[in-house]
C-alpha cells in the first residue's frame, strides 16, 4: 500500500473525528501512541509491538490530514534514495 | 511509494547506523523528531513542517527495521479499511 493510500484511508475513516479533536489534541494523541510504542518495545509481545507501530503511523497520517500535508510527498522529497545530509547512499555522515 | 519500499530505502541508507545506535537510542531519536514536529506545527513554515513529517516516518521506519517489523504489514493488519474498534467505515466509535 502506498503511503498516500494509507493516509487517504485514514482520512476516510477518521477525518470527522480528527477535525473535531483539532491539531493540538491529535498531536498529543500521536505523542501518547509513541509512548505506548516505547512501552511495547520493552516487552516481548511482537504482535502488540506491531499494533503500536500501526497506531503511530496511523496517527501521524491523521495529523498530516489535519494540516493538509501529503506524507508520501514529504517523505520522498526529503529522502530521495540518498541521505539528505551527506547525499550518499548508504549514509556516510560523520558524527 | 509503498510503505514497505520506504522502509527498505531507510534500511539501505541507515541500517548500519541504526544497528550501531541500537533500539533505545533510535527510539529516543524518534521521540525527539516527534517533538520537533510539534514545534514546527506551532509555526507557519509549511515546508519545514513537511520535512519534520518526513523525519518522523523515517525514524519510525528505522526503528521498525531494528526490531524486524514490516511497517506496511503492521498498518494493513490493524487498519483494514474499517476502524479496528467499531469495525465501521467511517469510524462510528462513541467516546
N, CA and C atoms of all chains as a GROMACS GRO file, in nm:
protein
  570
    1UNK      N    1   0.084  -0.120   0.000
    1UNK     CA    2   0.000   0.000   0.000
    1UNK      C    3   0.088   0.126   0.000
    2UNK      N    4   0.056   0.219  -0.089
    2UNK     CA    5   0.132   0.343  -0.092
    2UNK      C    6   0.107   0.422   0.037
    3UNK      N    7   0.208   0.499   0.076
    3UNK     CA    8   0.193   0.585   0.194
    3UNK      C    9   0.071   0.676   0.174
    4UNK      N   10   0.058   0.728   0.052
    4UNK     CA   11  -0.054   0.816   0.022
    4UNK      C   12  -0.190   0.745   0.038
    5UNK      N   13  -0.197   0.622  -0.008
    5UNK     CA   14  -0.322   0.545   0.005
    5UNK      C   15  -0.358   0.523   0.151
    6UNK      N   16  -0.256   0.493   0.230
    6UNK     CA   17  -0.281   0.472   0.374
    6UNK      C   18  -0.335   0.601   0.436
    7UNK      N   19  -0.272   0.713   0.399
    7UNK     CA   20  -0.318   0.842   0.451
    7UNK      C   21  -0.463   0.871   0.408
    8UNK      N   22  -0.495   0.835   0.284
    8UNK     CA   23  -0.633   0.857   0.236
    8UNK      C   24  -0.732   0.766   0.310
    9UNK      N   25  -0.690   0.645   0.342
    9UNK     CA   26  -0.776   0.555   0.420
    9UNK      C   27  -0.803   0.616   0.558
   10UNK      N   28  -0.697   0.673   0.618
   10UNK     CA   29  -0.714   0.737   0.749
   10UNK      C   30  -0.811   0.856   0.737
   11UNK      N   31  -0.797   0.930   0.625
   11UNK     CA   32  -0.888   1.044   0.604
   11UNK      C   33  -1.033   0.995   0.599
   12UNK      N   34  -1.057   0.890   0.522
   12UNK     CA   35  -1.193   0.838   0.507
   12UNK      C   36  -1.249   0.790   0.642
   13UNK      N   37  -1.164   0.720   0.716
   13UNK     CA   38  -1.211   0.662   0.842
   13UNK      C   39  -1.229   0.765   0.953
   14UNK      N   40  -1.139   0.867   0.956
   14UNK     CA   41  -1.128   0.947   1.079
   14UNK      C   42  -1.131   1.098   1.063
   15UNK      N   43  -1.142   1.152   0.943
   15UNK     CA   44  -1.126   1.297   0.930
   15UNK      C   45  -1.231   1.374   1.013
   16UNK      N   46  -1.352   1.317   1.026
   16UNK     CA   47  -1.456   1.386   1.104
   16UNK      C   48  -1.414   1.397   1.251
   17UNK      N   49  -1.352   1.289   1.301
   17UNK     CA   50  -1.308   1.292   1.441
   17UNK      C   51  -1.182   1.376   1.457
   18UNK      N   52  -1.090   1.362   1.359
   18UNK     CA   53  -0.964   1.437   1.367
   18UNK      C   54  -0.991   1.587   1.363
   19UNK      N   55  -1.084   1.627   1.277
   19UNK     CA   56  -1.117   1.770   1.266
   19UNK      C   57  -1.177   1.821   1.396
   20UNK      N   58  -1.267   1.742   1.454
   20UNK     CA   59  -1.330   1.784   1.580
   20UNK      C   60  -1.225   1.795   1.691
   21UNK      N   61  -1.133   1.700   1.694
   21UNK     CA   62  -1.032   1.696   1.800
   21UNK      C   63  -0.933   1.811   1.784
   22UNK      N   64  -0.902   1.839   1.656
   22UNK     CA   65  -0.814   1.952   1.626
   22UNK      C   66  -0.666   1.915   1.629
   23UNK      N   67  -0.585   2.015   1.592
   23UNK     CA   68  -0.441   1.993   1.575
   23UNK      C   69  -0.374   1.953   1.706
   24UNK      N   70  -0.395   2.030   1.812
   24UNK     CA   71  -0.323   2.002   1.937
   24UNK      C   72  -0.364   1.866   1.995
   25UNK      N   73  -0.493   1.840   1.996
   25UNK     CA   74  -0.542   1.713   2.051
   25UNK      C   75  -0.490   1.594   1.973
   26UNK      N   76  -0.480   1.610   1.842
   26UNK     CA   77  -0.432   1.499   1.759
   26UNK      C   78  -0.282   1.480   1.776
   27UNK      N   79  -0.210   1.591   1.787
   27UNK     CA   80  -0.065   1.581   1.813
   27UNK      C   81  -0.041   1.512   1.948
   28UNK      N   82  -0.117   1.554   2.050
   28UNK     CA   83  -0.100   1.494   2.183
   28UNK      C   84  -0.126   1.344   2.178
   29UNK      N   85  -0.223   1.304   2.097
   29UNK     CA   86  -0.255   1.162   2.086
   29UNK      C   87  -0.141   1.087   2.017
   30UNK      N   88  -0.081   1.151   1.916
   30UNK     CA   89   0.036   1.090   1.850
   30UNK      C   90   0.148   1.067   1.952
   31UNK      N   91   0.171   1.167   2.038
   31UNK     CA   92   0.275   1.154   2.141
   31UNK      C   93   0.244   1.034   2.232
   32UNK      N   94   0.116   1.020   2.270
   32UNK     CA   95   0.076   0.906   2.355
   32UNK      C   96   0.103   0.773   2.285
   33UNK      N   97   0.073   0.769   2.156
   33UNK     CA   98   0.095   0.644   2.081
   33UNK      C   99   0.243   0.611   2.073
   34UNK      N  100   0.328   0.714   2.058
   34UNK     CA  101   0.473   0.692   2.056
   34UNK      C  102   0.518   0.638   2.192
   35UNK      N  103   0.461   0.689   2.300
   35UNK     CA  104   0.494   0.638   2.434
   35UNK      C  105   0.450   0.492   2.448
   36UNK      N  106   0.331   0.461   2.397
   36UNK     CA  107   0.284   0.322   2.404
   36UNK      C  108   0.375   0.229   2.323
   37UNK      N  109   0.424   0.279   2.209
   37UNK     CA  110   0.520   0.200   2.130
   37UNK      C  111   0.646   0.175   2.212
   38UNK      N  112   0.692   0.279   2.281
   38UNK     CA  113   0.811   0.265   2.367
   38UNK      C  114   0.792   0.158   2.473
   39UNK      N  115   0.672   0.154   2.532
   39UNK     CA  116   0.644   0.052   2.633
   39UNK      C  117   0.642  -0.088   2.570
   40UNK      N  118   0.578  -0.098   2.454
   40UNK     CA  119   0.568  -0.228   2.386
   40UNK      C  120   0.707  -0.280   2.350
   41UNK      N  121   0.797  -0.189   2.313
   41UNK     CA  122   0.933  -0.230   2.274
   41UNK      C  123   1.013  -0.286   2.391
   42UNK      N  124   0.969  -0.256   2.513
   42UNK     CA  125   1.038  -0.312   2.631
   42UNK      C  126   0.994  -0.456   2.657
   43UNK      N  127   0.879  -0.495   2.601
   43UNK     CA  128   0.827  -0.630   2.624
   43UNK      C  129   0.870  -0.726   2.514
   44UNK      N  130   0.808  -0.841   2.512
   44UNK     CA  131   0.846  -0.943   2.413
   44UNK      C  132   0.728  -0.986   2.328
   45UNK      N  133   0.620  -0.906   2.333
   45UNK     CA  134   0.500  -0.941   2.255
   45UNK      C  135   0.510  -0.874   2.118
   46UNK      N  136   0.557  -0.952   2.022
   46UNK     CA  137   0.583  -0.896   1.889
   46UNK      C  138   0.455  -0.844   1.822
   47UNK      N  139   0.343  -0.914   1.845
   47UNK     CA  140   0.217  -0.870   1.782
   47UNK      C  141   0.168  -0.738   1.843
   48UNK      N  142   0.186  -0.725   1.973
   48UNK     CA  143   0.147  -0.599   2.038
   48UNK      C  144   0.235  -0.485   1.986
   49UNK      N  145   0.365  -0.511   1.971
   49UNK     CA  146   0.456  -0.409   1.919
   49UNK      C  147   0.415  -0.370   1.777
   50UNK      N  148   0.379  -0.469   1.698
   50UNK     CA  149   0.334  -0.443   1.560
   50UNK      C  150   0.211  -0.352   1.560
   51UNK      N  151   0.117  -0.378   1.651
   51UNK     CA  152  -0.004  -0.294   1.658
   51UNK      C  153   0.031  -0.151   1.698
   52UNK      N  154   0.130  -0.135   1.784
   52UNK     CA  155   0.170   0.001   1.825
   52UNK      C  156   0.238   0.076   1.710
   53UNK      N  157   0.318   0.004   1.630
   53UNK     CA  158   0.375   0.068   1.510
   53UNK      C  159   0.262   0.114   1.418
   54UNK      N  160   0.160   0.030   1.403
   54UNK     CA  161   0.046   0.066   1.318
   54UNK      C  162  -0.022   0.192   1.369
   55UNK      N  163  -0.037   0.200   1.501
   55UNK     CA  164  -0.104   0.317   1.559
   55UNK      C  165  -0.023   0.445   1.538
   56UNK      N  166   0.109   0.435   1.549
   56UNK     CA  167   0.190   0.556   1.531
   56UNK      C  168   0.179   0.607   1.388
   57UNK      N  169   0.191   0.519   1.290
   57UNK     CA  170   0.181   0.566   1.152
   57UNK      C  171   0.038   0.614   1.123
   58UNK      N  172  -0.061   0.554   1.187
   58UNK     CA  173  -0.200   0.597   1.167
   58UNK      C  174  -0.222   0.739   1.221
   59UNK      N  175  -0.172   0.765   1.341
   59UNK     CA  176  -0.192   0.899   1.399
   59UNK      C  177  -0.107   1.003   1.329
   60UNK      N  178   0.009   0.961   1.280
   60UNK     CA  179   0.091   1.054   1.201
   60UNK      C  180   0.016   1.093   1.073
   61UNK      N  181  -0.049   0.996   1.010
   61UNK     CA  182  -0.128   1.023   0.890
   61UNK      C  183  -0.247   1.114   0.922
   62UNK      N  184  -0.314   1.088   1.034
   62UNK     CA  185  -0.426   1.173   1.076
   62UNK      C  186  -0.381   1.318   1.096
   63UNK      N  187  -0.266   1.333   1.162
   63UNK     CA  188  -0.212   1.466   1.188
   63UNK      C  189  -0.179   1.536   1.055
   64UNK      N  190  -0.121   1.462   0.963
   64UNK     CA  191  -0.089   1.518   0.831
   64UNK      C  192  -0.217   1.560   0.759
   65UNK      N  193  -0.323   1.480   0.775
   65UNK     CA  194  -0.452   1.517   0.712
   65UNK      C  195  -0.504   1.650   0.766
   66UNK      N  196  -0.490   1.670   0.895
   66UNK     CA  197  -0.542   1.794   0.956
   66UNK      C  198  -0.472   1.917   0.898
   67UNK      N  199  -0.340   1.906   0.876
   67UNK     CA  200  -0.265   2.023   0.827
   67UNK      C  201  -0.247   2.021   0.675
   68UNK      N  202  -0.309   1.924   0.607
   68UNK     CA  203  -0.307   1.923   0.460
   68UNK      C  204  -0.170   1.893   0.401
   69UNK      N  205  -0.094   1.808   0.471
   69UNK     CA  206   0.037   1.768   0.418
   69UNK      C  207   0.030   1.624   0.368
   70UNK      N  208   0.087   1.602   0.250
   70UNK     CA  209   0.092   1.469   0.190
   70UNK      C  210   0.218   1.398   0.242
   71UNK      N  211   0.195   1.299   0.327
   71UNK     CA  212   0.306   1.231   0.396
   71UNK      C  213   0.400   1.163   0.297
   72UNK      N  214   0.345   1.105   0.192
   72UNK     CA  215   0.430   1.037   0.093
   72UNK      C  216   0.518   1.139   0.019
   73UNK      N  217   0.458   1.248  -0.023
   73UNK     CA  218   0.532   1.353  -0.092
   73UNK      C  219   0.642   1.407   0.001
   74UNK      N  220   0.607   1.431   0.126
   74UNK     CA  221   0.704   1.481   0.224
   74UNK      C  222   0.821   1.384   0.238
   75UNK      N  223   0.789   1.255   0.249
   75UNK     CA  224   0.893   1.153   0.270
   75UNK      C  225   0.984   1.143   0.148
   76UNK      N  226   0.925   1.144   0.030
   76UNK     CA  227   1.005   1.128  -0.093
   76UNK      C  228   1.088   1.253  -0.121
   77UNK      N  229   1.031   1.370  -0.092
   77UNK     CA  230   1.107   1.493  -0.117
   77UNK      C  231   1.231   1.503  -0.029
   78UNK      N  232   1.220   1.456   0.094
   78UNK     CA  233   1.338   1.466   0.182
   78UNK      C  234   1.434   1.349   0.160
   79UNK      N  235   1.380   1.228   0.144
   79UNK     CA  236   1.465   1.108   0.130
   79UNK      C  237   1.457   1.056  -0.012
   80UNK      N  238   1.546   1.106  -0.098
   80UNK     CA  239   1.544   1.069  -0.240
   80UNK      C  240   1.651   0.964  -0.268
   81UNK      N  241   1.644   0.852  -0.200
   81UNK     CA  242   1.740   0.741  -0.219
   81UNK      C  243   1.882   0.775  -0.176
   82UNK      N  244   1.901   0.890  -0.117
   82UNK     CA  245   2.030   0.924  -0.056
   82UNK      C  246   2.002   0.990   0.079
   83UNK      N  247   2.101   0.989   0.164
   83UNK     CA  248   2.090   1.061   0.292
   83UNK      C  249   2.080   1.212   0.261
   84UNK      N  250   1.980   1.281   0.315
   84UNK     CA  251   1.967   1.424   0.285
   84UNK      C  252   2.082   1.510   0.339
   85UNK      N  253   2.157   1.456   0.435
   85UNK     CA  254   2.270   1.535   0.490
   85UNK      C  255   2.397   1.517   0.407
   86UNK      N  256   2.442   1.391   0.392
   86UNK     CA  257   2.571   1.371   0.322
   86UNK      C  258   2.551   1.344   0.172
   87UNK      N  259   2.425   1.325   0.134
   87UNK     CA  260   2.390   1.297  -0.007
   87UNK      C  261   2.458   1.171  -0.060
   88UNK      N  262   2.485   1.074   0.030
   88UNK     CA  263   2.540   0.945  -0.010
   88UNK      C  264   2.440   0.834   0.021
   89UNK      N  265   2.459   0.720  -0.047
   89UNK     CA  266   2.378   0.602  -0.017
   89UNK      C  267   2.471   0.480  -0.020
   90UNK      N  268   2.481   0.407   0.092
   90UNK     CA  269   2.428   0.438   0.224
   90UNK      C  270   2.489   0.566   0.283
   91UNK      N  271   2.422   0.613   0.386
   91UNK     CA  272   2.468   0.733   0.456
   91UNK      C  273   2.613   0.719   0.504
   92UNK      N  274   2.691   0.824   0.480
   92UNK     CA  275   2.831   0.824   0.527
   92UNK      C  276   2.859   0.947   0.613
   93UNK      N  277   2.755   1.000   0.673
   93UNK     CA  278   2.773   1.116   0.761
   93UNK      C  279   2.875   1.084   0.870
   94UNK      N  280   2.953   1.183   0.905
   94UNK     CA  281   3.044   1.167   1.018
   94UNK      C  282   2.980   1.233   1.140
   95UNK      N  283   2.967   1.157   1.247
   95UNK     CA  284   2.908   1.214   1.368
   95UNK      C  285   3.016   1.233   1.474
   96UNK      N  286   0.490   0.568  -0.348
   96UNK     CA  287   0.584   0.472  -0.291
   96UNK      C  288   0.516   0.390  -0.180
   97UNK      N  289   0.532   0.259  -0.187
   97UNK     CA  290   0.474   0.175  -0.083
   97UNK      C  291   0.543   0.200   0.051
   98UNK      N  292   0.468   0.182   0.158
   98UNK     CA  293   0.526   0.195   0.291
   98UNK      C  294   0.647   0.101   0.302
   99UNK      N  295   0.631  -0.019   0.251
   99UNK     CA  296   0.739  -0.119   0.257
   99UNK      C  297   0.863  -0.071   0.180
  100UNK      N  298   0.842  -0.012   0.064
  100UNK     CA  299   0.956   0.039  -0.015
  100UNK      C  300   1.030   0.149   0.060
  101UNK      N  301   0.953   0.236   0.124
  101UNK     CA  302   1.016   0.344   0.200
  101UNK      C  303   1.100   0.285   0.314
  102UNK      N  304   1.042   0.185   0.382
  102UNK     CA  305   1.117   0.121   0.491
  102UNK      C  306   1.245   0.055   0.438
  103UNK      N  307   1.237  -0.007   0.321
  103UNK     CA  308   1.356  -0.071   0.262
  103UNK      C  309   1.461   0.034   0.223
  104UNK      N  310   1.415   0.149   0.176
  104UNK     CA  311   1.510   0.257   0.145
  104UNK      C  312   1.582   0.300   0.273
  105UNK      N  313   1.505   0.313   0.381
  105UNK     CA  314   1.567   0.351   0.509
  105UNK      C  315   1.668   0.245   0.553
  106UNK      N  316   1.633   0.117   0.530
  106UNK     CA  317   1.725   0.010   0.566
  106UNK      C  318   1.856   0.026   0.487
  107UNK      N  319   1.844   0.048   0.357
  107UNK     CA  320   1.962   0.060   0.273
  107UNK      C  321   2.049   0.179   0.316
  108UNK      N  322   1.983   0.290   0.344
  108UNK     CA  323   2.058   0.412   0.378
  108UNK      C  324   2.119   0.407   0.518
  109UNK      N  325   2.045   0.345   0.614
  109UNK     CA  326   2.080   0.369   0.755
  109UNK      C  327   2.096   0.247   0.845
  110UNK      N  328   2.079   0.126   0.795
  110UNK     CA  329   2.077   0.012   0.889
  110UNK      C  330   2.208   0.000   0.966
  111UNK      N  331   2.320   0.036   0.901
  111UNK     CA  332   2.449   0.026   0.971
  111UNK      C  333   2.454   0.122   1.091
  112UNK      N  334   2.399   0.240   1.071
  112UNK     CA  335   2.397   0.337   1.182
  112UNK      C  336   2.291   0.300   1.285
  113UNK      N  337   2.173   0.256   1.235
  113UNK     CA  338   2.065   0.221   1.327
  113UNK      C  339   2.107   0.105   1.417
  114UNK      N  340   2.176   0.006   1.358
  114UNK     CA  341   2.220  -0.109   1.437
  114UNK      C  342   2.321  -0.068   1.542
  115UNK      N  343   2.414   0.019   1.504
  115UNK     CA  344   2.514   0.066   1.600
  115UNK      C  345   2.448   0.144   1.714
  116UNK      N  346   2.351   0.227   1.677
  116UNK     CA  347   2.284   0.313   1.777
  116UNK      C  348   2.199   0.229   1.870
  117UNK      N  349   2.134   0.127   1.814
  117UNK     CA  350   2.054   0.036   1.893
  117UNK      C  351   1.911   0.082   1.912
  118UNK      N  352   1.835  -0.006   1.980
  118UNK     CA  353   1.691   0.015   1.994
  118UNK      C  354   1.659   0.140   2.076
  119UNK      N  355   1.720   0.152   2.194
  119UNK     CA  356   1.684   0.264   2.282
  119UNK      C  357   1.724   0.398   2.218
  120UNK      N  358   1.846   0.402   2.163
  120UNK     CA  359   1.893   0.526   2.102
  120UNK      C  360   1.806   0.568   1.984
  121UNK      N  361   1.762   0.470   1.907
  121UNK     CA  362   1.679   0.501   1.790
  121UNK      C  363   1.539   0.544   1.833
  122UNK      N  364   1.485   0.477   1.937
  122UNK     CA  365   1.355   0.518   1.989
  122UNK      C  366   1.364   0.663   2.044
  123UNK      N  367   1.471   0.691   2.118
  123UNK     CA  368   1.486   0.827   2.174
  123UNK      C  369   1.493   0.931   2.062
  124UNK      N  370   1.556   0.895   1.952
  124UNK     CA  371   1.566   0.988   1.841
  124UNK      C  372   1.428   1.008   1.776
  125UNK      N  373   1.350   0.901   1.768
  125UNK     CA  374   1.213   0.916   1.716
  125UNK      C  375   1.134   1.015   1.803
  126UNK      N  376   1.149   1.001   1.935
  126UNK     CA  377   1.078   1.091   2.027
  126UNK      C  378   1.120   1.236   2.001
  127UNK      N  379   1.250   1.257   1.982
  127UNK     CA  380   1.299   1.393   1.951
  127UNK      C  381   1.238   1.447   1.821
  128UNK      N  382   1.230   1.360   1.722
  128UNK     CA  383   1.173   1.404   1.593
  128UNK      C  384   1.025   1.440   1.608
  129UNK      N  385   0.954   1.366   1.693
  129UNK     CA  386   0.813   1.397   1.717
  129UNK      C  387   0.802   1.533   1.788
  130UNK      N  388   0.895   1.560   1.879
  130UNK     CA  389   0.896   1.690   1.947
  130UNK      C  390   0.924   1.802   1.845
  131UNK      N  391   1.018   1.778   1.755
  131UNK     CA  392   1.049   1.880   1.653
  131UNK      C  393   0.928   1.903   1.562
  132UNK      N  394   0.856   1.795   1.532
  132UNK     CA  395   0.732   1.811   1.453
  132UNK      C  396   0.634   1.899   1.529
  133UNK      N  397   0.622   1.876   1.659
  133UNK     CA  398   0.533   1.957   1.741
  133UNK      C  399   0.569   2.105   1.737
  134UNK      N  400   0.698   2.133   1.741
  134UNK     CA  401   0.743   2.273   1.733
  134UNK      C  402   0.710   2.332   1.596
  135UNK      N  403   0.738   2.255   1.491
  135UNK     CA  404   0.712   2.303   1.355
  135UNK      C  405   0.563   2.333   1.335
  136UNK      N  406   0.478   2.254   1.399
  136UNK     CA  407   0.333   2.272   1.383
  136UNK      C  408   0.284   2.402   1.448
  137UNK      N  409   0.365   2.456   1.538
  137UNK     CA  410   0.327   2.584   1.602
  137UNK      C  411   0.358   2.702   1.511
  138UNK      N  412   0.447   2.680   1.412
  138UNK     CA  413   0.486   2.787   1.322
  138UNK      C  414   0.402   2.790   1.195
  139UNK      N  415   0.449   2.865   1.100
  139UNK     CA  416   0.373   2.878   0.975
  139UNK      C  417   0.456   2.839   0.854
  140UNK      N  418   0.570   2.773   0.878
  140UNK     CA  419   0.657   2.733   0.768
  140UNK      C  420   0.616   2.592   0.722
  141UNK      N  421   0.533   2.590   0.618
  141UNK     CA  422   0.476   2.464   0.572
  141UNK      C  423   0.585   2.366   0.524
  142UNK      N  424   0.689   2.419   0.461
  142UNK     CA  425   0.795   2.330   0.411
  142UNK      C  426   0.875   2.268   0.526
  143UNK      N  427   0.898   2.347   0.630
  143UNK     CA  428   0.968   2.294   0.748
  143UNK      C  429   0.882   2.186   0.813
  144UNK      N  430   0.752   2.210   0.822
  144UNK     CA  431   0.662   2.110   0.881
  144UNK      C  432   0.664   1.982   0.799
  145UNK      N  433   0.664   1.998   0.668
  145UNK     CA  434   0.668   1.882   0.578
  145UNK      C  435   0.796   1.801   0.603
  146UNK      N  436   0.909   1.869   0.621
  146UNK     CA  437   1.036   1.798   0.646
  146UNK      C  438   1.031   1.724   0.780
  147UNK      N  439   0.962   1.781   0.878
  147UNK     CA  440   0.953   1.714   1.009
  147UNK      C  441   0.864   1.590   1.000
  148UNK      N  442   0.756   1.598   0.921
  148UNK     CA  443   0.674   1.478   0.898
  148UNK      C  444   0.760   1.369   0.834
  149UNK      N  445   0.844   1.409   0.736
  149UNK     CA  446   0.932   1.312   0.669
  149UNK      C  447   1.025   1.246   0.770
  150UNK      N  448   1.080   1.326   0.861
  150UNK     CA  449   1.173   1.271   0.959
  150UNK      C  450   1.104   1.173   1.053
  151UNK      N  451   0.982   1.203   1.094
  151UNK     CA  452   0.913   1.112   1.187
  151UNK      C  453   0.888   0.977   1.119
  152UNK      N  454   0.838   0.978   0.996
  152UNK     CA  455   0.812   0.848   0.931
  152UNK      C  456   0.945   0.777   0.902
  153UNK      N  457   1.052   0.854   0.876
  153UNK     CA  458   1.183   0.792   0.850
  153UNK      C  459   1.236   0.722   0.976
  154UNK      N  460   1.227   0.789   1.090
  154UNK     CA  461   1.278   0.728   1.213
  154UNK      C  462   1.188   0.615   1.259
  155UNK      N  463   1.059   0.625   1.231
  155UNK     CA  464   0.969   0.513   1.263
  155UNK      C  465   1.008   0.390   1.181
  156UNK      N  466   1.041   0.412   1.054
  156UNK     CA  467   1.083   0.302   0.967
  156UNK      C  468   1.216   0.244   1.015
  157UNK      N  469   1.309   0.330   1.055
  157UNK     CA  470   1.438   0.282   1.108
  157UNK      C  471   1.416   0.196   1.231
  158UNK      N  472   1.329   0.243   1.319
  158UNK     CA  473   1.300   0.168   1.443
  158UNK      C  474   1.239   0.032   1.409
  159UNK      N  475   1.149   0.031   1.313
  159UNK     CA  476   1.086  -0.095   1.270
  159UNK      C  477   1.192  -0.189   1.211
  160UNK      N  478   1.288  -0.133   1.138
  160UNK     CA  479   1.397  -0.216   1.083
  160UNK      C  480   1.476  -0.285   1.194
  161UNK      N  481   1.504  -0.210   1.299
  161UNK     CA  482   1.583  -0.267   1.409
  161UNK      C  483   1.514  -0.388   1.472
  162UNK      N  484   1.381  -0.379   1.488
  162UNK     CA  485   1.311  -0.489   1.554
  162UNK      C  486   1.249  -0.588   1.455
  163UNK      N  487   1.276  -0.568   1.325
  163UNK     CA  488   1.231  -0.665   1.225
  163UNK      C  489   1.081  -0.667   1.203
  164UNK      N  490   1.019  -0.550   1.216
  164UNK     CA  491   0.875  -0.540   1.191
  164UNK      C  492   0.851  -0.470   1.058
  165UNK      N  493   0.760  -0.525   0.979
  165UNK     CA  494   0.722  -0.467   0.849
  165UNK      C  495   0.610  -0.366   0.876
  166UNK      N  496   0.644  -0.238   0.860
  166UNK     CA  497   0.551  -0.130   0.894
  166UNK      C  498   0.424  -0.135   0.809
  167UNK      N  499   0.440  -0.169   0.682
  167UNK     CA  500   0.322  -0.176   0.594
  167UNK      C  501   0.230  -0.290   0.637
  168UNK      N  502   0.288  -0.404   0.664
  168UNK     CA  503   0.208  -0.520   0.708
  168UNK      C  504   0.137  -0.485   0.840
  169UNK      N  505   0.211  -0.422   0.931
  169UNK     CA  506   0.153  -0.382   1.060
  169UNK      C  507   0.034  -0.288   1.039
  170UNK      N  508   0.053  -0.190   0.950
  170UNK     CA  509  -0.052  -0.090   0.926
  170UNK      C  510  -0.176  -0.153   0.863
  171UNK      N  511  -0.154  -0.239   0.765
  171UNK     CA  512  -0.266  -0.300   0.693
  171UNK      C  513  -0.340  -0.400   0.782
  172UNK      N  514  -0.265  -0.473   0.864
  172UNK     CA  515  -0.330  -0.573   0.950
  172UNK      C  516  -0.420  -0.508   1.053
  173UNK      N  517  -0.379  -0.390   1.103
  173UNK     CA  518  -0.464  -0.326   1.204
  173UNK      C  519  -0.576  -0.243   1.140
  174UNK      N  520  -0.543  -0.172   1.031
  174UNK     CA  521  -0.642  -0.083   0.967
  174UNK      C  522  -0.682  -0.141   0.832
  175UNK      N  523  -0.785  -0.225   0.832
  175UNK     CA  524  -0.829  -0.293   0.710
  175UNK      C  525  -0.951  -0.222   0.652
  176UNK      N  526  -0.937  -0.094   0.621
  176UNK     CA  527  -1.045  -0.015   0.562
  176UNK      C  528  -1.164   0.006   0.654
  177UNK      N  529  -1.150  -0.039   0.778
  177UNK     CA  530  -1.252  -0.009   0.879
  177UNK      C  531  -1.178   0.031   1.008
  178UNK      N  532  -1.250   0.101   1.096
  178UNK     CA  533  -1.193   0.132   1.227
  178UNK      C  534  -1.176   0.000   1.304
  179UNK      N  535  -1.057  -0.026   1.359
  179UNK     CA  536  -1.036  -0.153   1.430
  179UNK      C  537  -1.119  -0.166   1.558
  180UNK      N  538  -1.171  -0.053   1.608
  180UNK     CA  539  -1.251  -0.062   1.732
  180UNK      C  540  -1.399  -0.090   1.701
  181UNK      N  541  -1.461  -0.003   1.619
  181UNK     CA  542  -1.605  -0.017   1.594
  181UNK      C  543  -1.633  -0.101   1.468
  182UNK      N  544  -1.526  -0.127   1.392
  182UNK     CA  545  -1.537  -0.205   1.268
  182UNK      C  546  -1.631  -0.141   1.165
  183UNK      N  547  -1.643  -0.008   1.172
  183UNK     CA  548  -1.723   0.067   1.074
  183UNK      C  549  -1.631   0.157   0.991
  184UNK      N  550  -1.682   0.198   0.874
  184UNK     CA  551  -1.610   0.295   0.792
  184UNK      C  552  -1.712   0.393   0.734
  185UNK      N  553  -1.697   0.524   0.764
  185UNK     CA  554  -1.603   0.583   0.860
  185UNK      C  555  -1.629   0.536   1.004
  186UNK      N  556  -1.533   0.562   1.088
  186UNK     CA  557  -1.541   0.526   1.230
  186UNK      C  558  -1.666   0.585   1.295
  187UNK      N  559  -1.736   0.500   1.372
  187UNK     CA  560  -1.854   0.549   1.445
  187UNK      C  561  -1.842   0.521   1.594
  188UNK      N  562  -1.719   0.510   1.640
  188UNK     CA  563  -1.696   0.486   1.783
  188UNK      C  564  -1.765   0.594   1.866
  189UNK      N  565  -1.816   0.554   1.979
  189UNK     CA  566  -1.870   0.652   2.073
  189UNK      C  567  -1.767   0.676   2.181
  190UNK      N  568  -1.731   0.804   2.198
  190UNK     CA  569  -1.632   0.835   2.303
  190UNK      C  570  -1.702   0.904   2.419
   0.00000   0.00000   0.00000
